[in-house]
Amino acid sequence: MAKIQAVILAGGKGTRLAPLTDFLPKPLVAVGGVPMILHILQHLKKAGITRVAIATAHLGHLIEQALGTGEKYGLQISYLREPEPMGTGGWSKLVDWDELDENFLVLNADNIFWIDIEKFMARHLAEKSIATLSAIELPSEAIMNYEILRPTSTKTILEAWVDRLKTQEELADKTTGFINSGWYIMTPKVKDYVDDILPISNEAHIWPKLAASSETVGFYHATEPWFDSGTHERLARVEDFLKNNPTYNFGYGE
């Protein structure tokens, strides 16, 4: 049986996008004229990633109604249904790890990102990492409330996942810093670092544990356009970007 190549995390309530998300799951909110999740699916498809599992919770049935099996989009879509909110790491409790590809993507449904997936995968494979995290570099003053990623001097290996309580100290003498883009490549061995807890968070539990382990954890500095569309203000930024850069607004199936 063909393995799952990507897991999309689409279970959030999207409370900061209310009232849009009162009756619509965040991944179906329109961006550039199509639901934001279709931008992501099209980007994956162009990279040859067609077997996708979508983790759903809030109004997840509407996502299933909209996308179905994915056949009409040239995809094979399955669903990981959370019976109750399980956190951003809930997918790790629902997925059949034996059905995952030996190097699979995990990504947030509200992070619209035009990352070069081929280069991202090449870095992951070159370092023989258990997992590789893609990072965005931003001005220090813009990310004081974020967890910070500290790479090695070569910027190819993740040295530390810095808790947001220590962010100001970490960035004290720096003009820029790295934050998590919400796009990862993982291997099935990550299962060994998933705690037996619920709810479980990628950011608070899985990644810090990986970073503190003796495993090689990859770091990829991505420079392509990236947007967190989790608020009305951020959603407007994506819309403005697409209006001013129409080549990125390919729509779906074009």
Summary of the structure (lengths in Angstrom):
residues: 254
radius of gyration: 17.4
end to end distance: 29.1
largest distance: 51.4
contacts: 813
relative contact order: 0.18
helix: 35%
strand: 29%
